[in-house]
Amino acid sequence: MLSACGSDDTDDDPTDALSPEDVSQTVEFMATEYEFGADASTTIVAGEVVRFRLTNVGELDHEMRVLDENGQLTDQIERLVPGASGDVLL
């Protein structure tokens, strides 16, 4: 297992400047063992700032990674213990 932390922070990432005041809607995901679920009728308009909220309703720790169209990590919600929630703004 390899674990690291650090920053390659540059000013060209538009998500760095997002704040809760910019959010148009919140999409809620529920995490259980081996399944994430959200409302299938959710519609997101291009350019909209969306809060993705993950709530761990399972018995194990869960996390969520958001990848771009090239498979590169855009953002993540780090490990959540059962009952905890976390957000990312995109």
C-alpha positions as a Markdown table, in Angstrom:
| # | Residue | x | y | z |
|---|---|---|---|---|
| 1 | Met | 0.0 | 0.0 | 0.0 |
| 2 | Leu | 1.3 | 3.4 | -0.9 |
| 3 | Ser | 0.0 | 6.6 | 0.6 |
| 4 | Ala | 1.1 | 10.2 | 0.1 |
| 5 | Cys | 0.0 | 13.7 | 0.6 |
| 6 | Gly | 1.1 | 17.0 | -0.8 |
| 7 | Ser | 0.0 | 19.7 | -3.1 |
| 8 | Asp | 0.6 | 20.5 | -6.8 |
| 9 | Asp | -1.7 | 23.5 | -6.4 |
| 10 | Thr | -1.8 | 25.8 | -9.3 |
| 11 | Asp | -4.1 | 28.8 | -10.0 |
| 12 | Asp | -5.5 | 27.2 | -13.2 |
| 13 | Asp | -8.0 | 24.9 | -11.5 |
| 14 | Pro | -11.4 | 26.6 | -11.7 |
| 15 | Thr | -12.8 | 24.4 | -8.8 |
| 16 | Asp | -10.4 | 26.0 | -6.4 |
| 17 | Ala | -12.4 | 29.2 | -6.3 |
| 18 | Leu | -15.8 | 27.6 | -5.8 |
| 19 | Ser | -17.7 | 28.4 | -2.6 |
| 20 | Pro | -21.0 | 27.2 | -1.1 |
| 21 | Glu | -22.7 | 30.4 | -2.3 |
| 22 | Asp | -22.0 | 29.3 | -6.0 |
| 23 | Val | -24.0 | 26.0 | -5.6 |
| 24 | Ser | -27.0 | 25.6 | -7.9 |
| 25 | Gln | -28.1 | 22.2 | -6.5 |
| 26 | Thr | -27.0 | 19.4 | -4.2 |
| 27 | Val | -26.9 | 15.8 | -5.5 |
| 28 | Glu | -27.1 | 13.3 | -2.6 |
| 29 | Phe | -25.4 | 9.9 | -2.8 |
| 30 | Met | -25.8 | 7.1 | -0.3 |
| 31 | Ala | -23.0 | 4.7 | 0.2 |
| 32 | Thr | -23.4 | 1.2 | 1.4 |
| 33 | Glu | -21.3 | -1.9 | 1.0 |
| 34 | Tyr | -20.4 | -2.1 | -2.7 |
| 35 | Glu | -23.1 | 0.3 | -3.9 |
| 36 | Phe | -23.5 | 4.0 | -4.3 |
| 37 | Gly | -27.0 | 5.3 | -5.1 |
| 38 | Ala | -28.4 | 8.7 | -6.2 |
| 39 | Asp | -31.7 | 9.9 | -7.6 |
| 40 | Ala | -31.7 | 8.8 | -11.3 |
| 41 | Ser | -33.9 | 11.8 | -12.3 |
| 42 | Thr | -31.2 | 14.3 | -11.4 |
| 43 | Thr | -30.3 | 16.7 | -14.2 |
| 44 | Ile | -27.2 | 18.8 | -14.2 |
| 45 | Val | -26.8 | 21.7 | -16.7 |
| 46 | Ala | -23.4 | 22.4 | -18.1 |
| 47 | Gly | -21.7 | 25.2 | -16.2 |
| 48 | Glu | -23.8 | 24.7 | -13.1 |
| 49 | Val | -21.9 | 24.4 | -9.8 |
| 50 | Val | -23.1 | 21.3 | -8.0 |
| 51 | Arg | -22.5 | 20.1 | -4.5 |
| 52 | Phe | -22.1 | 16.3 | -4.4 |
| 53 | Arg | -22.9 | 15.0 | -0.9 |
| 54 | Leu | -21.9 | 11.4 | 0.0 |
| 55 | Thr | -23.5 | 9.9 | 3.2 |
| 56 | Asn | -22.2 | 6.6 | 4.5 |
| 57 | Val | -25.2 | 4.6 | 5.4 |
| 58 | Gly | -23.2 | 1.3 | 5.4 |
| 59 | Glu | -21.3 | -0.5 | 8.1 |
| 60 | Leu | -17.8 | 0.0 | 6.6 |
| 61 | Asp | -15.8 | 3.2 | 5.8 |
| 62 | His | -16.4 | 4.6 | 2.3 |
| 63 | Glu | -14.9 | 7.3 | 0.1 |
| 64 | Met | -15.7 | 8.8 | -3.3 |
| 65 | Arg | -13.3 | 9.9 | -6.1 |
| 66 | Val | -14.4 | 12.2 | -9.0 |
| 67 | Leu | -12.5 | 11.7 | -12.2 |
| 68 | Asp | -12.4 | 13.9 | -15.3 |
| 69 | Glu | -12.9 | 12.6 | -18.9 |
| 70 | Asn | -9.2 | 11.5 | -19.0 |
| 71 | Gly | -9.5 | 9.4 | -15.8 |
| 72 | Gln | -7.5 | 12.0 | -13.8 |
| 73 | Leu | -8.6 | 12.8 | -10.2 |
| 74 | Thr | -10.6 | 16.0 | -10.0 |
| 75 | Asp | -11.7 | 15.9 | -6.4 |
| 76 | Gln | -12.5 | 13.4 | -3.7 |
| 77 | Ile | -14.4 | 12.8 | -0.4 |
| 78 | Glu | -11.9 | 11.1 | 1.8 |
| 79 | Arg | -12.7 | 8.1 | 4.0 |
| 80 | Leu | -16.1 | 8.5 | 5.8 |
| 81 | Val | -16.9 | 6.4 | 8.9 |
| 82 | Pro | -20.5 | 5.0 | 9.1 |
| 83 | Gly | -23.0 | 7.8 | 9.6 |
| 84 | Ala | -20.7 | 10.5 | 8.3 |
| 85 | Ser | -21.2 | 12.8 | 5.3 |
| 86 | Gly | -18.8 | 14.7 | 3.0 |
| 87 | Asp | -19.2 | 17.2 | 0.1 |
| 88 | Val | -17.3 | 18.2 | -3.1 |
| 89 | Leu | -18.2 | 21.2 | -5.2 |
| 90 | Leu | -17.8 | 20.9 | -9.0 |
